[in-house]
Amino acid sequence: MTTETPTVHVIGAGLAGSEAAWQLAQAGVSVVLHEMRPEVSTPAHTGGGFAELVCSNSLRSDDAESSAVGLLHEEMRRAGSLILTCADAHRVPAGGALAVDREGFSGAVQAALESHPNVRVVRGEVTELPSEGLAVVATGPLTSPALSAAIQAASGADALSFFDAIAPVVVKDSIDFGTAWFQSRWDKGTGKDYVNCPMTEAQYHAFVAALTSAQYVEFHEWEKDTPYFEGCLPVEVMAERGAMTLAFGPLKPVGLTNPHTPGVKPFAVVQLRQDNALGTLYNMVGFQTKLRHGEQQRIFRTIPGLENAEFARLGGIHRNTFLNAPRVLDPTLRLKSRPHLRFAGQITGCEGYVESASVGLMAGRFAAAEALGRAILPPPPETAMGAMLAHITVGADAETYQPMNVTFGLFPDLPELPPKVPGGKPRRLKGADRKKAHSARALAALADWLKASA
């Protein structure tokens, strides 16, 4: 351990904390990495290993041309990610997915950090936030009660959530506007605050029947005390309360006129509200759910206008500790009220192992730059990392903020293509071509960022 370099404390040695510590150490910054396990465990973990995968050994698709998470893998590899290096070294067969031997992966991450000359590991629970000096807090969705209370006190009473009630999010370009239309109820607001999908009486009752007979996900053992609040009941629970509950609740048709058929009153209307500043994503209002993902896609695509919906996020209800990041974090992941503290991983409201590690990578790089007196350069929003960072810090709606996986729907729109014929309309890439174009643009932007950040 050197004494000449600044010291940064990293709290939590999960995927995000391990990655943050590695990025700091590789930049020449001394790191104290705190991990409470095995002295203090969580309801989900089984041991004290670093970067322990508690739910699945799959880090999802590894195809950088067809999936946003695959692109994120590639960006992290090119940025010197410890998590991706160890995942590649302990890969097991899983088709196009990146799956790992859990114990080998965790052991490799731990060994790399414990043997690094700039890292000192301290075991034991951290119950208070550091009052001075730079620190990265990466304690995950099962942050201990004592530290959760300290974070809540520092960020504000309404800035920290302990469960998420997630409604699905749809990519705007996949909505059929030959059926759906823009309108706010009673034409309040801009008139384009909501996308509306109309249902006939027969369609509505078929939809309710599908909801009440569908399969849903059971809570994990450590989630069984997760509460349902009356203000955010799962859509299937509302449907079970009576055939017309939804029609008098989130699907009520009053104050809305379908311009496609102005003389026909919809029996029910599903509304979607803009979910990000770019206007590329729309949230299904009142559709938080415990339905299995396959059931959600099958049933929600029966809604008129959503037959070909591309879901940027599917619904869920989980025990989870996460900040209202757009409200309390700055664009470099610093807590606005205490800017010597950065947050990383799932506590920022990203969802998924890979996303968590990538936010740790960014937090580590930002903290290293600050510790060494260098300029802090966030990755461009055209990259997977930059798109996710922009979403969780400035792009998402703070009023409806919920955990989110990386998706191409978070990326800035691609430039329009010229019309095929003179005088025709400009064109947008669709499907696989759109994803390939996003990936190519992202990796080019990443190369420029890595060069500028070197």
C-alpha positions in Angstrom: 0.0 0.0 0.0 1.5 3.3 -1.0 1.2 6.5 1.1 1.7 9.0 -1.7 -1.6 8.4 -3.4 -5.0 9.6 -2.2 -7.2 7.0 -0.4 -10.8 6.3 -1.4 -13.1 4.1 0.7 -15.4 1.7 -1.2 -18.2 0.3 0.8 -19.5 -3.1 -0.4 -17.6 -5.8 -2.4 -20.4 -6.9 -4.6 -20.1 -6.5 -8.4 -20.3 -2.7 -8.3 -18.0 -2.2 -5.4 -15.4 -4.7 -6.6 -15.4 -3.0 -10.0 -15.1 0.5 -8.5 -12.2 -0.6 -6.3 -10.4 -2.2 -9.3 -10.8 1.0 -11.4 -9.5 3.1 -8.6 -6.6 0.8 -7.9 -5.6 0.5 -11.5 -5.5 4.3 -11.7 -3.0 4.4 -8.9 -5.3 5.4 -6.1 -5.1 3.7 -2.7 -8.4 1.9 -1.9 -9.9 0.6 1.4 -12.5 -1.9 0.4 -15.1 -2.6 3.1 -17.2 -5.8 3.1 -19.4 -6.8 6.0 -19.8 -10.4 5.0 -19.2 -13.0 6.5 -19.2 -11.2 9.8 -22.7 -9.8 9.0 -24.7 -11.6 6.3 -27.7 -10.7 4.2 -30.9 -12.8 3.7 -29.8 -13.6 0.1 -26.0 -14.3 0.3 -24.5 -17.6 1.4 -20.9 -16.7 2.1 -18.4 -13.9 2.2 -17.0 -14.0 -1.3 -16.7 -10.8 -3.4 -19.0 -10.4 -6.4 -21.3 -13.2 -5.3 -24.0 -14.0 -7.8 -27.1 -14.8 -5.7 -29.8 -15.4 -8.3 -28.4 -16.6 -11.6 -25.0 -17.4 -13.1 -26.0 -15.8 -16.4 -24.9 -12.3 -17.2 -27.4 -12.4 -20.2 -26.7 -12.0 -23.9 -23.1 -11.5 -25.0 -24.0 -10.3 -28.5 -22.9 -6.7 -28.9 -24.8 -6.2 -32.2 -28.2 -7.4 -31.1 -28.6 -6.6 -27.4 -27.9 -3.6 -25.3 -26.5 -5.7 -22.5 -24.1 -7.5 -24.9 -22.9 -4.1 -26.0 -22.4 -3.2 -22.4 -20.2 -6.3 -22.0 -18.1 -5.2 -24.9 -17.8 -1.6 -23.6 -16.7 -2.8 -20.2 -14.1 -5.2 -21.7 -12.6 -2.3 -23.6 -12.6 -0.1 -20.4 -10.6 -2.7 -18.5 -13.4 -4.2 -16.4 -12.3 -6.7 -13.7 -15.8 -8.2 -13.7 -15.8 -9.0 -17.4 -12.2 -10.3 -17.3 -13.1 -12.7 -14.6 -16.4 -13.7 -16.2 -14.7 -14.5 -19.5 -12.1 -16.5 -17.7 -14.7 -18.6 -15.9 -17.3 -18.9 -18.6 -19.5 -22.0 -18.9 -21.5 -23.1 -22.0 -24.7 -21.1 -22.3 -25.3 -20.5 -26.0 -25.2 -16.8 -26.8 -25.3 -15.8 -23.1 -22.4 -15.1 -20.8 -22.7 -17.5 -18.0 -20.1 -18.3 -15.4 -19.0 -20.8 -12.8 -20.2 -18.8 -9.7 -17.5 -19.9 -7.3 -14.7 -19.6 -9.8 -15.8 -16.2 -10.9 -16.3 -14.8 -7.3 -12.9 -16.3 -6.2 -11.1 -14.7 -9.2 -12.6 -11.3 -8.4 -11.6 -11.6 -4.8 -8.1 -12.8 -5.5 -7.4 -10.0 -8.0 -8.4 -7.4 -5.4 -6.8 -8.9 -2.4 -3.5 -9.2 -4.3 -3.5 -5.7 -5.7 -0.9 -3.5 -4.0 -3.3 -0.5 -3.9 -6.2 -2.3 -2.2 -6.6 -3.1 1.5 -9.7 -5.2 2.4 -11.5 -4.5 5.7 -14.1 -6.9 6.9 -17.0 -5.7 9.1 -20.2 -3.7 8.9 -20.1 0.0 8.1 -23.0 1.6 9.9 -22.3 5.3 9.1 -21.4 7.2 5.9 -17.9 8.6 5.9 -18.0 12.3 7.1 -14.9 13.3 5.0 -12.7 12.0 2.3 -13.8 10.5 -1.0 -16.0 7.3 -0.8 -18.0 5.1 -3.1 -21.1 3.5 -1.6 -22.0 0.2 -3.4 -24.0 -1.7 -0.9 -26.7 -3.1 -3.2 -30.4 -3.8 -2.9 -30.0 -5.5 0.6 -28.1 -2.6 2.3 -28.0 -3.2 6.1 -30.6 -1.4 8.2 -28.1 0.8 10.0 -26.4 2.0 6.8 -29.8 2.4 5.1 -30.9 4.8 7.9 -27.7 6.8 7.4 -28.2 7.0 3.7 -31.8 8.1 4.2 -30.7 10.8 6.6 -28.2 12.1 4.1 -30.3 11.9 1.0 -33.8 12.8 2.4 -36.6 10.9 3.9 -38.4 10.4 0.6 -35.3 9.7 -1.5 -34.7 6.1 -0.5 -37.0 3.2 -1.4 -37.1 -0.2 0.2 -39.1 -2.0 -2.4 -39.9 -1.4 -6.1 -43.3 -1.6 -7.7 -42.4 -1.6 -11.4 -44.7 -1.1 -14.3 -43.6 -2.2 -17.8 -41.9 0.3 -20.1 -42.5 0.3 -23.9 -40.3 1.6 -26.6 -42.3 4.4 -28.3 -41.3 3.3 -31.8 -43.0 0.0 -31.3 -46.4 1.4 -30.5 -49.0 1.3 -33.3 -50.2 4.9 -33.6 -52.8 3.8 -36.2 -54.7 2.5 -33.2 -53.2 4.5 -30.2 -53.2 8.3 -29.9 -51.7 11.1 -27.9 -54.0 12.9 -25.5 -54.1 14.0 -21.8 -57.3 13.3 -20.0 -59.6 16.3 -20.4 -56.9 17.7 -22.7 -54.9 19.0 -19.7 -51.2 19.6 -19.9 -49.6 19.6 -23.4 -52.2 17.2 -24.8 -49.4 14.8 -25.6 -48.5 13.7 -22.1 -50.1 10.3 -22.5 -50.4 7.6 -25.2 -53.9 6.0 -25.1 -54.8 2.5 -26.2 -58.5 1.9 -26.5 -60.4 -1.3 -25.7 -63.9 -2.5 -26.6 -66.0 -4.2 -23.9 -65.1 -7.6 -25.3 -61.4 -6.8 -25.4 -61.5 -5.5 -21.9 -63.2 -8.5 -20.3 -60.9 -10.9 -22.2 -58.0 -8.9 -20.8 -59.3 -9.1 -17.3 -59.8 -12.9 -17.7 -56.3 -13.3 -18.9 -54.9 -11.4 -15.9 -56.8 -13.4 -13.3 -55.7 -16.7 -14.8 -52.1 -15.9 -15.5 -49.0 -17.2 -13.7 -47.1 -14.9 -11.4 -43.7 -14.9 -9.6 -43.5 -15.9 -6.0 -41.6 -13.7 -3.6 -38.1 -14.9 -2.5 -37.9 -15.9 1.1 -36.3 -12.6 2.0 -39.0 -10.7 0.2 -42.1 -12.2 1.8 -42.8 -9.2 4.0 -42.7 -6.9 0.9 -45.9 -4.8 1.3 -48.6 -4.0 -1.3 -49.7 -0.5 -0.9 -53.2 0.5 -2.0 -51.7 3.2 -4.2 -49.6 0.7 -6.2 -51.4 -2.6 -6.2 -50.4 -5.2 -8.8 -52.7 -5.0 -11.9 -53.6 -8.6 -11.4 -54.6 -8.0 -7.8 -56.9 -5.1 -8.9 -58.4 -7.4 -11.6 -59.2 -10.1 -8.9 -61.2 -7.5 -6.9 -63.9 -7.4 -9.5 -64.5 -7.4 -13.2 -64.9 -3.6 -13.4 -62.2 -2.6 -10.9 -59.7 -1.7 -13.6 -62.3 0.1 -15.8 -63.1 2.4 -12.9 -59.4 2.7 -12.0 -56.3 3.0 -14.2 -58.2 2.0 -17.3 -61.1 4.4 -17.0 -62.0 5.9 -20.4 -63.5 9.2 -19.2 -62.1 12.5 -20.6 -60.6 10.8 -23.7 -61.8 10.9 -27.3 -60.3 8.6 -29.9 -59.5 10.7 -32.9 -59.4 7.5 -35.1 -63.1 6.8 -34.2 -64.4 10.0 -32.6 -68.0 8.7 -32.6 -67.2 5.5 -30.7 -66.6 5.7 -26.9 -63.8 3.3 -25.7 -65.0 0.9 -23.0 -61.6 1.2 -21.4 -58.3 2.9 -22.1 -54.8 1.8 -21.2 -52.6 4.9 -20.8 -48.8 5.2 -21.1 -46.9 8.1 -19.7 -43.5 9.4 -21.0 -40.8 7.9 -19.0 -37.6 9.6 -20.0 -36.4 13.0 -21.2 -35.6 11.7 -24.6 -39.2 10.7 -25.2 -38.2 7.3 -26.4 -39.8 5.3 -23.5 -43.4 5.1 -22.2 -44.5 3.7 -18.9 -47.7 1.7 -18.6 -49.7 3.6 -16.0 -51.0 1.4 -13.1 -49.4 -1.8 -14.5 -47.0 -2.7 -11.7 -47.2 -6.5 -11.6 -45.9 -9.8 -10.3 -46.8 -11.7 -13.5 -44.1 -13.8 -15.0 -42.2 -12.1 -17.8 -43.6 -14.4 -20.5 -47.1 -13.8 -19.3 -46.6 -10.1 -19.3 -45.5 -10.1 -22.9 -48.3 -12.4 -24.0 -51.1 -10.6 -22.2 -50.0 -7.0 -22.6 -49.6 -7.5 -26.4 -53.3 -8.1 -26.6 -53.8 -4.4 -25.8 -54.8 -2.6 -29.0 -51.8 -0.6 -30.2 -49.3 -2.7 -28.3 -49.5 -5.9 -30.5 -45.9 -5.4 -31.5 -44.7 -3.8 -28.3 -41.0 -3.8 -27.5 -40.6 -3.8 -23.8 -37.6 -1.9 -22.5 -38.5 -3.1 -19.0 -41.0 -5.6 -17.7 -42.9 -5.2 -14.5 -42.1 -6.6 -11.1 -42.4 -6.0 -7.3 -39.3 -6.7 -5.2 -37.6 -5.9 -2.0 -35.0 -3.4 -3.0 -33.0 -0.5 -1.6 -32.4 2.2 -4.1 -32.1 6.0 -4.3 -34.2 8.4 -6.3 -31.1 9.0 -8.3 -32.4 11.7 -10.7 -33.3 13.7 -7.6 -30.3 13.2 -5.4 -27.3 12.3 -7.6 -25.3 14.6 -9.9 -24.2 13.5 -13.4 -21.0 11.9 -11.9 -22.9 9.9 -9.3 -22.1 12.2 -6.4 -24.7 12.7 -3.7 -25.7 16.3 -4.1 -26.1 16.9 -0.4 -22.6 15.3 0.4 -20.5 15.5 -2.8 -17.6 13.6 -1.3 -19.8 10.5 -1.5 -20.5 8.6 -4.8 -23.0 5.8 -5.2 -22.7 2.8 -7.5 -24.5 -0.3 -8.4 -28.1 -1.3 -7.8 -28.6 1.3 -5.0 -28.5 3.9 -7.8 -31.6 2.3 -9.4 -29.9 0.3 -12.2 -31.2 -3.3 -12.5 -29.1 -6.4 -13.2 -25.6 -7.7 -12.4 -23.9 -6.2 -15.5 -25.6 -2.8 -15.2 -24.5 -2.8 -11.5 -20.9 -3.5 -12.4 -20.9 -0.9 -15.1 -22.1 1.8 -12.8 -19.3 0.7 -10.4 -16.8 1.0 -13.2 -18.0 4.6 -13.9 -18.1 5.5 -10.2 -14.5 4.2 -9.8 -13.2 6.1 -12.8 -14.9 9.3 -11.7 -13.6 9.0 -8.1 -10.1 8.2 -9.4 -10.1 11.3 -11.6 -11.3 13.5 -8.7 -8.7 12.0 -6.3 -5.9 12.6 -8.8 -7.1 16.1 -9.7 -8.0 15.2 -13.3 -11.0 16.2 -15.4 -14.0 13.9 -14.9 -15.3 12.9 -18.3 -18.6 10.9 -18.3 -19.0 8.4 -21.2 -21.0 9.8 -24.2 -24.8 9.2 -24.0 -24.5 7.3 -27.3 -22.7 4.5 -25.5 -24.4 1.9 -23.3 -22.7 3.1 -20.2 -23.4 6.8 -21.0 -27.0 6.1 -21.9 -27.6 4.4 -18.6 -25.7 7.0 -16.6 -27.8 9.8 -18.3 -31.0 7.9 -17.5 -30.4 7.4 -13.8 -28.9 10.8 -13.1 -30.8 13.3 -15.3 -33.0 11.5 -17.9 -35.5 9.6 -15.9 -38.6 11.1 -14.4 -37.9 11.5 -10.7 -41.6 11.2 -9.9 -41.9 7.7 -11.4 -38.3 6.5 -11.0 -37.9 2.7 -10.8 -35.0 0.3 -11.4 -34.1 -0.2 -15.0 -32.0 -2.6 -17.1 -29.9 -1.2 -20.0 -31.9 -1.1 -23.3 -31.5 0.5 -26.6 -34.6 2.5 -25.7 -32.3 4.6 -23.4 -30.1 5.7 -26.3 -30.5 9.0 -28.2 -32.3 8.5 -31.4 -30.2 7.6 -34.5 -30.2 10.1 -37.3 -33.0 9.8 -39.8 -32.2 8.3 -43.2 -32.9 10.1 -46.4 -36.2 9.1 -48.2 -36.1 6.3 -50.7 -37.8 8.5 -53.3 -37.5 12.3 -53.9 -40.0 14.1 -51.8 -40.7 11.1 -49.6 -40.5 11.0 -45.8 -37.2 10.5 -43.9 -36.8 6.9 -42.7 -35.8 5.4 -39.4 -33.9 2.1 -39.0 -36.0 -0.7 -37.4 -35.3 -4.0 -35.7 -31.9 -5.6 -36.1 -30.6 -2.8 -38.3 -31.4 -0.2 -35.6 -29.6 -2.3 -32.9 -26.5 -2.8 -35.1 -26.4 1.0 -35.9 -26.7 1.8 -32.2 -23.8 -0.6 -31.4 -21.5 0.7 -34.1 -22.1 4.3 -33.0 -21.6 3.4 -29.4 -18.3 1.6 -29.8 -16.9 4.5 -32.0 -18.0 7.0 -29.3 -16.5 4.7 -26.6 -13.1 4.7 -28.4 -13.0 8.5 -28.4 -13.9 8.6 -24.7 -11.3 6.1 -23.6 -8.7 8.0 -25.5 -9.7 11.3 -23.9 -9.8 9.7 -20.5 -6.4 8.0 -20.7 
